[in-house]
Amino acid sequence: MIVKHIYTHENIVVLHSVKNVLALNDIDSVVKNEYTIPAGARHGINNIFHELWILHDQDFDRAVAVIDTEIDNPVGKAPWQCEHCQEENEGSFEICWKCQRETAST
């Protein structure tokens, strides 16, 4: 097993979101420097950022593609009009903000 670095972020919540997206795509990963705090600067700047590492070398290229398409450059959904109340909703909404009905596409 060869562990490879795939992603770095200063916000642990963002890093865990990326980890979850990879997990949904059946890619195993591990977080390094998870419990570091800004005081880590006394140990060197490289030790204060949270890192995500891929556990299996064969998953690396697929992980790069997943991060690129789902994290760095996500495709936005088109706005939609509620069939019940005719209200316009942003594409990211799956439920009408006005009448709470689901979009017809779900």
DSSP file (Angstrom, degrees, kcal/mol; ACC not computed):
  #  RESIDUE AA STRUCTURE BP1 BP2  ACC     N-H-->O    O-->H-N    N-H-->O    O-->H-N    TCO  KAPPA ALPHA  PHI   PSI    X-CA   Y-CA   Z-CA
    1    1 A M              0   0    0      0, 0.0     2,-0.5     0, 0.0    55,-0.1   0.000 360.0 360.0 360.0 125.4    0.0    0.0    0.0
    2    2 A I        -     0   0    0     53,-0.2     2,-0.5     2,-0.0    55,-0.2  -0.955 360.0-148.6-111.7 122.4    1.4    3.4   -1.1
    3    3 A V        -     0   0    0     -2,-0.5     2,-0.4    53,-0.1    52,-0.2  -0.782  16.8-168.8 -92.8 130.0   -0.1    6.4    0.6
    4    4 A K  E     -A   54   0A   0     50,-2.1    50,-3.3    -2,-0.5     2,-0.2  -0.961  23.8-118.3-124.8 138.0   -0.2    9.6   -1.6
    5    5 A H  E     +A   53   0A   0     -2,-0.4    48,-0.2    48,-0.3     3,-0.1  -0.527  38.5 162.7 -70.7 134.3   -1.0   13.1   -0.7
    6    6 A I  E     +     0   0A   0     46,-3.0     2,-0.3     1,-0.4    47,-0.2   0.649  55.2  14.9-124.6 -29.7   -4.1   14.4   -2.6
    7    7 A Y  E     -A   52   0A   0     45,-1.6    45,-3.2     2,-0.0     2,-0.4  -0.997  49.3-167.3-156.5 142.8   -5.5   17.6   -0.9
    8    8 A T  E     +A   51   0A   0     -2,-0.3     2,-0.3    43,-0.2    43,-0.2  -0.994  16.0 160.9-132.3 139.6   -4.5   20.2    1.6
    9    9 A H  E     -A   50   0A   0     41,-2.2    41,-1.7    -2,-0.4     6,-0.1  -0.981  39.4-138.1-155.5 147.6   -6.7   22.8    3.3
   10   10 A E  S    S+     0   0    0     -2,-0.3     2,-0.6    39,-0.2    -1,-0.1   0.679  90.8  74.0 -79.2 -16.7   -6.5   25.0    6.4
   11   11 A N     >  -     0   0    0      1,-0.1     4,-2.0    39,-0.1     3,-0.2  -0.876  67.0-158.9-102.7 116.2  -10.2   24.3    7.3
   12   12 A I  H  > S+     0   0    0     -2,-0.6     4,-2.3     1,-0.2     5,-0.2   0.797  91.7  58.9 -63.9 -29.5  -10.7   20.8    8.7
   13   13 A V  H  > S+     0   0    0      2,-0.2     4,-1.8     1,-0.2    -1,-0.2   0.920 106.7  46.9 -66.5 -43.6  -14.4   20.9    7.8
   14   14 A V  H  > S+     0   0    0     -3,-0.2     4,-2.1     2,-0.2    -2,-0.2   0.924 111.6  51.9 -61.7 -44.6  -13.6   21.5    4.1
   15   15 A L  H  X S+     0   0    0     -4,-2.0     4,-2.3     1,-0.2    -2,-0.2   0.904 109.3  48.7 -61.4 -42.1  -11.1   18.7    4.2
   16   16 A H  H  X S+     0   0    0     -4,-2.3     4,-2.3     2,-0.2    -1,-0.2   0.822 107.2  56.6 -69.3 -29.3  -13.6   16.2    5.7
   17   17 A S  H  X S+     0   0    0     -4,-1.8     4,-2.1     2,-0.2    -2,-0.2   0.921 108.8  46.3 -63.9 -43.0  -16.1   17.2    3.1
   18   18 A V  H  X S+     0   0    0     -4,-2.1     4,-2.4     2,-0.2    -2,-0.2   0.916 110.9  52.7 -63.8 -42.9  -13.6   16.3    0.4
   19   19 A K  H  X S+     0   0    0     -4,-2.3     4,-2.3     1,-0.2    -2,-0.2   0.905 109.4  49.6 -58.6 -42.2  -12.9   13.0    2.3
   20   20 A N  H  X S+     0   0    0     -4,-2.3     4,-2.2     2,-0.2    -1,-0.2   0.892 108.9  51.6 -65.6 -40.4  -16.7   12.3    2.3
   21   21 A V  H  X S+     0   0    0     -4,-2.1     4,-0.8     2,-0.2    -2,-0.2   0.914 111.1  48.2 -62.7 -42.5  -17.0   12.9   -1.4
   22   22 A L  H ><>S+     0   0    0     -4,-2.4     5,-2.1     1,-0.2     3,-0.9   0.913 109.5  52.8 -63.2 -41.9  -14.1   10.5   -2.1
   23   23 A A  H ><5S+     0   0    0     -4,-2.3     3,-1.9     1,-0.3    -2,-0.2   0.883 103.4  56.8 -61.7 -38.4  -15.7    7.9    0.2
   24   24 A L  H 3<5S+     0   0    0     -4,-2.2    -1,-0.3     1,-0.3    -2,-0.2   0.730 107.4  50.2 -64.1 -20.7  -19.0    8.2   -1.8
   25   25 A N  T <<5S-     0   0    0     -3,-0.9    -1,-0.3    -4,-0.8    -2,-0.2   0.101 123.8-106.8-102.3  19.4  -16.9    7.3   -4.8
   26   26 A D  T < 5S+     0   0    0     -3,-1.9     2,-0.5     1,-0.2    -3,-0.2   0.857  74.7 138.9  58.5  40.8  -15.3    4.3   -3.1
   27   27 A I      < -     0   0    0     -5,-2.1     2,-0.3    -8,-0.2    -1,-0.2  -0.968  45.4-142.1-117.6 118.0  -11.9    5.9   -2.6
   28   28 A D        +     0   0    0     -2,-0.5    27,-2.1    -3,-0.1    28,-0.5  -0.579  29.7 164.2 -80.3 137.1  -10.3    5.3    0.8
   29   29 A S  E     -B   54   0A   0     -2,-0.3     2,-0.3    25,-0.2    25,-0.2  -0.950  24.2-145.7-147.2 166.4   -8.4    8.2    2.3
   30   30 A V  E     -B   53   0A   0     23,-2.4    23,-2.7    -2,-0.3     2,-0.5  -0.988  17.0-127.6-136.9 145.2   -6.9    9.3    5.7
   31   31 A V  E     -B   52   0A   0     -2,-0.3     2,-0.3    21,-0.2     3,-0.3  -0.795  22.0-165.1 -94.3 131.1   -6.6   12.8    7.3
   32   32 A K  E    S+B   51   0A   0     19,-2.9    19,-2.5    -2,-0.5    -2,-0.0  -0.861  72.2  19.7-111.8 152.7   -3.1   13.8    8.5
   33   33 A N  S >  S+     0   0    0     -2,-0.3     3,-1.2    17,-0.2    -1,-0.2   0.787  77.5 148.9  61.1  30.4   -2.5   16.8   10.8
   34   34 A E  T 3   +     0   0    0     -3,-0.3    16,-0.1     1,-0.2    -2,-0.1   0.846  68.8  40.8 -63.1 -35.3   -6.2   16.6   11.9
   35   35 A Y  T 3  S+     0   0    0      2,-0.0    -1,-0.2   -23,-0.0     2,-0.1   0.170  85.5 122.9-104.7  18.5   -5.6   17.8   15.4
   36   36 A T    <   -     0   0    0     -3,-1.2    12,-0.1     2,-0.0    14,-0.1  -0.456  41.9-161.8 -76.5 154.3   -3.1   20.6   14.7
   37   37 A I    >   -     0   0    0     -2,-0.1     3,-3.5    12,-0.0     4,-0.1  -0.862  39.6 -91.1-129.7 164.6   -3.8   24.1   15.8
   38   38 A P  G >  S+     0   0    0      0, 0.0     3,-1.8     0, 0.0     4,-0.1   0.747 119.7  73.0 -51.2 -24.3   -2.3   27.4   14.8
   39   39 A A  G >  S+     0   0    0      1,-0.3     3,-1.6     2,-0.1     4,-0.2   0.661  74.5  86.1 -64.4 -12.0    0.3   27.1   17.6
   40   40 A G  G X   +     0   0    0     -3,-3.5     3,-2.3     1,-0.3    -1,-0.3   0.616  62.5  88.9 -63.0 -10.6    1.8   24.4   15.3
   41   41 A A  G X  S+     0   0    0     -3,-1.8     3,-1.5     1,-0.3    -1,-0.3   0.802  76.0  64.7 -58.6 -28.3    3.7   27.3   13.6
   42   42 A R  G <  S+     0   0    0     -3,-1.6    -1,-0.3     1,-0.3    -2,-0.2   0.692 102.6  49.5 -68.8 -15.0    6.4   26.8   16.1
   43   43 A H  G <  S-     0   0    0     -3,-2.3    -1,-0.3     1,-0.3    -2,-0.2   0.335 132.4 -72.6-101.8   5.1    6.9   23.3   14.6
   44   44 A G    X   -     0   0    0     -3,-1.5     3,-1.6    -4,-0.2    -1,-0.3  -0.006  40.3 -97.0 111.9 141.4    7.1   24.7   11.0
   45   45 A I  G >  S+     0   0    0      1,-0.3     3,-1.5     2,-0.2     4,-0.4   0.804 117.1  64.8 -60.9 -31.8    4.4   26.0    8.6
   46   46 A N  G 3  S+     0   0    0      1,-0.3     3,-0.3     2,-0.1    -1,-0.3   0.676  95.8  59.9 -67.5 -16.0    4.0   22.6    6.9
   47   47 A N  G <  S+     0   0    0     -3,-1.6    -1,-0.3    -7,-0.2    -2,-0.2   0.402  93.2  63.8 -94.1   3.9    2.6   21.1   10.1
   48   48 A I  S <  S+     0   0    0     -3,-1.5     2,-0.3    -4,-0.1    -1,-0.2   0.581  83.6  84.7-104.3  -9.3   -0.4   23.4   10.5
   49   49 A F  S    S-     0   0    0     -4,-0.4     2,-0.3    -3,-0.3   -39,-0.2  -0.725  78.4-122.4 -94.3 144.0   -2.3   22.5    7.4
   50   50 A H  E     -A    9   0A   0    -41,-1.7   -41,-2.2    -2,-0.3     2,-0.4  -0.628  31.5-159.4 -81.4 139.2   -4.7   19.6    7.3
   51   51 A E  E     -AB   8  32A   0    -19,-2.5   -19,-2.9    -2,-0.3     2,-0.5  -0.924  13.5-149.4-126.3 146.5   -3.9   17.0    4.6
   52   52 A L  E     -AB   7  31A   0    -45,-3.2   -46,-3.0    -2,-0.4   -45,-1.6  -0.963  17.3-168.7-114.4 130.3   -5.8   14.3    2.9
   53   53 A W  E     -AB   5  30A   0    -23,-2.7   -23,-2.4    -2,-0.5     2,-0.3  -0.953  19.3-129.5-122.9 137.3   -3.9   11.2    1.7
   54   54 A I  E     -AB   4  29A   0    -50,-3.3   -50,-2.1    -2,-0.4   -25,-0.2  -0.682  11.8-152.7 -83.9 135.2   -5.2    8.4   -0.6
   55   55 A L  S    S+     0   0    0    -27,-2.1     2,-0.5    -2,-0.3   -53,-0.2   0.761  78.0  50.5 -82.5 -25.7   -4.6    4.9    0.8
   56   56 A H    >   -     0   0    0    -28,-0.5     3,-2.2   -55,-0.1     4,-0.4  -0.958  69.1-147.9-123.0 121.4   -4.4    3.0   -2.5
   57   57 A D  G >  S+     0   0    0     -2,-0.5     3,-1.5     1,-0.3     4,-0.4   0.829  97.8  61.8 -52.8 -38.2   -2.1    4.2   -5.3
   58   58 A Q  G 3  S+     0   0    0      1,-0.3     4,-0.3     2,-0.1    -1,-0.3   0.658 100.7  55.2 -67.7 -14.9   -4.5    2.8   -8.0
   59   59 A D  G <> S+     0   0    0     -3,-2.2     4,-2.5     1,-0.1    -1,-0.3   0.523  82.8  91.2 -90.9  -7.2   -7.2    5.3   -6.8
   60   60 A F  H <> S+     0   0    0     -3,-1.5     4,-2.4    -4,-0.4     5,-0.2   0.921  85.7  44.3 -60.4 -51.2   -5.1    8.4   -7.1
   61   61 A D  H  > S+     0   0    0     -4,-0.4     4,-2.0     1,-0.2    -1,-0.2   0.893 115.8  48.6 -62.5 -39.8   -6.0    9.4  -10.7
   62   62 A R  H  > S+     0   0    0     -4,-0.3     4,-2.5     2,-0.2    -1,-0.2   0.884 109.9  52.5 -66.8 -37.8   -9.6    8.8  -10.1
   63   63 A A  H  X S+     0   0    0     -4,-2.5     4,-2.7     2,-0.2     5,-0.2   0.901 107.4  51.8 -63.9 -41.5   -9.4   10.8   -6.8
   64   64 A V  H  X S+     0   0    0     -4,-2.4     4,-2.3     1,-0.2    -1,-0.2   0.924 111.4  47.7 -59.7 -43.9   -7.9   13.8   -8.7
   65   65 A A  H  X S+     0   0    0     -4,-2.0     4,-2.5     2,-0.2     5,-0.3   0.901 111.5  49.8 -65.0 -41.5  -10.7   13.6  -11.2
   66   66 A V  H  X>S+     0   0    0     -4,-2.5     4,-2.9     2,-0.2     5,-0.5   0.934 112.3  47.0 -63.3 -46.4  -13.4   13.5   -8.5
   67   67 A I  I  X>S+     0   0    0     -4,-2.7     5,-2.8     1,-0.2     4,-1.7   0.904 112.9  50.4 -62.3 -41.0  -11.9   16.4   -6.7
   68   68 A D  I  <>S+     0   0    0     -4,-2.3     5,-1.7    -5,-0.2    -2,-0.2   0.925 119.7  33.9 -63.5 -45.5  -11.6   18.4   -9.9
   69   69 A T  I  <5S+     0   0    0     -4,-2.5     6,-0.4     3,-0.2    -2,-0.2   0.827 129.9  30.3 -83.6 -32.0  -15.2   17.8  -11.0
   70   70 A E  I  <5S+     0   0    0     -4,-2.9    -3,-0.2    -5,-0.3    -2,-0.2   0.692 132.5  21.7-103.4 -19.9  -17.1   17.8   -7.7
   71   71 A I  I  <<S+     0   0    0     -4,-1.7    -3,-0.2    -5,-0.5    -4,-0.1   0.796 129.0  31.2-111.8 -56.1  -15.0   20.1   -5.5
   72   72 A D  I   <S+     0   0    0     -5,-2.8    -4,-0.2     1,-0.2    -3,-0.2   0.846 135.5  16.7 -79.2 -34.4  -12.9   22.5   -7.5
   73   73 A N  S   <S+     0   0    0     -5,-1.7    -1,-0.2    -6,-0.4    -2,-0.1  -0.430  77.3 179.1-138.1  60.6  -15.2   22.9  -10.6
   74   74 A P        -     0   0    0      0, 0.0     2,-0.5     0, 0.0    -4,-0.2  -0.346  31.1-119.8 -67.7 145.6  -18.7   21.7   -9.8
   75   75 A V        -     0   0    0     -6,-0.4     2,-0.1    -2,-0.0    -2,-0.0  -0.746  28.9-132.7 -85.3 124.3  -21.3   21.9  -12.5
   76   76 A G        -     0   0    0     -2,-0.5     2,-0.3     1,-0.1    -1,-0.0  -0.464  15.1-123.9 -77.0 148.4  -24.2   24.1  -11.4
   77   77 A K        -     0   0    0     -2,-0.1    14,-0.5     1,-0.1    15,-0.2  -0.662  28.9-107.5 -90.3 148.5  -27.8   23.0  -11.9
   78   78 A A        -     0   0    0     -2,-0.3    -1,-0.1    13,-0.2     0, 0.0  -0.401  39.5 -97.8 -72.3 148.6  -30.2   25.2  -13.9
   79   79 A P        -     0   0    0      0, 0.0     2,-0.3     0, 0.0    11,-0.2  -0.256  43.5-154.9 -59.0 155.4  -33.0   27.0  -12.0
   80   80 A W  E     -C   89   0B   0      9,-2.2     9,-3.0    -3,-0.1     2,-0.5  -0.957  11.8-127.7-136.9 155.9  -36.4   25.3  -12.0
   81   81 A Q  E     -C   88   0B   0     -2,-0.3     7,-0.2     7,-0.2     2,-0.2  -0.893  29.8-117.2-107.1 130.0  -40.0   26.4  -11.7
   82   82 A C     >  -     0   0    0      5,-2.7     4,-1.5    -2,-0.5    21,-0.1  -0.435  13.4-149.1 -65.3 129.4  -42.2   24.7   -9.1
   83   83 A E  T  4 S+     0   0    0     -2,-0.2    -1,-0.2     2,-0.2    20,-0.1   0.730  94.4  48.2 -71.2 -21.7  -45.1   22.8  -10.8
   84   84 A H  T  4 S+     0   0    0      3,-0.1    -1,-0.2     1,-0.1    -2,-0.0   0.937 131.3  10.1 -85.5 -51.5  -47.3   23.5   -7.8
   85   85 A C  T  4 S-     0   0    0      2,-0.1    -2,-0.2    16,-0.0    -1,-0.1   0.445  91.2-125.9-112.1  -1.9  -46.9   27.2   -7.0
   86   86 A Q     <  +     0   0    0     -4,-1.5     2,-0.2     1,-0.2    -3,-0.1   0.622  55.6 152.6  67.6  15.5  -45.0   28.3  -10.1
   87   87 A E        -     0   0    0     -6,-0.1    -5,-2.7     1,-0.1     2,-0.3  -0.544  47.6-119.3 -78.4 141.7  -42.2   29.9   -8.0
   88   88 A E  E     -C   81   0B   0     -7,-0.2     2,-0.3    -2,-0.2    -7,-0.2  -0.656  34.4-169.7 -79.2 133.2  -38.7   30.1   -9.5
   89   89 A N  E     -C   80   0B   0     -9,-3.0    -9,-2.2    -2,-0.3     7,-0.1  -0.941  26.0-105.5-126.2 146.8  -36.1   28.2   -7.5
   90   90 A E    >   -     0   0    0     -2,-0.3     3,-1.7   -11,-0.2   -12,-0.1  -0.340  35.0-114.2 -64.8 151.8  -32.3   28.1   -7.7
   91   91 A G  T 3  S+     0   0    0    -14,-0.5   -13,-0.2     1,-0.3    -1,-0.1   0.756 114.1  62.1 -61.3 -26.0  -30.8   24.9   -9.2
   92   92 A S  T 3  S+     0   0    0    -15,-0.2     2,-0.4     2,-0.0    -1,-0.3   0.646  85.8  92.7 -76.3 -13.4  -29.3   23.9   -5.9
   93   93 A F    <   -     0   0    0     -3,-1.7     3,-0.1     1,-0.1    -4,-0.1  -0.661  47.1-179.5 -83.0 132.9  -32.7   23.6   -4.3
   94   94 A E  S    S+     0   0    0     -2,-0.4     9,-2.3     1,-0.2     2,-0.4   0.523  75.7  48.9-101.9 -12.1  -34.4   20.2   -4.3
   95   95 A I  B    S-D  102   0C   0      7,-0.2     7,-0.2   -13,-0.0    -1,-0.2  -0.989  97.9-103.7-128.2 136.5  -37.4   21.5   -2.5
   96   96 A C     >  -     0   0    0      5,-3.4     4,-1.6    -2,-0.4    -7,-0.1  -0.359  22.8-143.7 -60.0 130.4  -39.4   24.7   -3.4
   97   97 A W  T  4 S+     0   0    0      1,-0.2    -1,-0.2     2,-0.2    -8,-0.1   0.755  95.6  43.4 -69.3 -22.6  -38.5   27.4   -1.0
   98   98 A K  T  4 S+     0   0    0      3,-0.1    -1,-0.2     1,-0.1    -2,-0.0   0.911 130.3  15.2 -90.8 -48.4  -42.1   28.8   -1.1
   99   99 A C  T  4 S-     0   0    0      2,-0.1    -2,-0.2   -12,-0.0    -1,-0.1   0.480  91.7-126.1-110.7  -3.0  -44.4   25.7   -0.9
  100  100 A Q     <  +     0   0    0     -4,-1.6     2,-0.3     1,-0.2    -3,-0.1   0.674  59.2 143.0  68.0  19.8  -41.9   23.0    0.3
  101  101 A R        -     0   0    0      1,-0.1    -5,-3.4    -6,-0.0    -1,-0.2  -0.655  53.4-109.0 -88.0 148.7  -42.7   20.6   -2.6
  102  102 A E  B     -D   95   0C   0     -2,-0.3    -7,-0.2    -7,-0.2    -1,-0.1  -0.394  36.5 -99.0 -73.5 152.6  -40.0   18.5   -4.2
  103  103 A T    >   -     0   0    0     -9,-2.3     3,-1.6     1,-0.1    -1,-0.1  -0.373  31.1-117.7 -65.8 151.8  -38.8   19.3   -7.7
  104  104 A A  T 3  S+     0   0    0      1,-0.3    -1,-0.1     2,-0.2    -2,-0.1   0.731 110.5  65.4 -65.0 -21.7  -40.3   17.0  -10.4
  105  105 A S  T 3         0   0    0      1,-0.2    -1,-0.3   -11,-0.0    -2,-0.0   0.532 360.0 360.0 -82.3  -4.8  -36.8   15.7  -11.2
  106  106 A T    <         0   0    0     -3,-1.6    -1,-0.2   -12,-0.1    -2,-0.2   0.446 360.0 360.0 -97.2 360.0  -36.3   14.0   -7.8
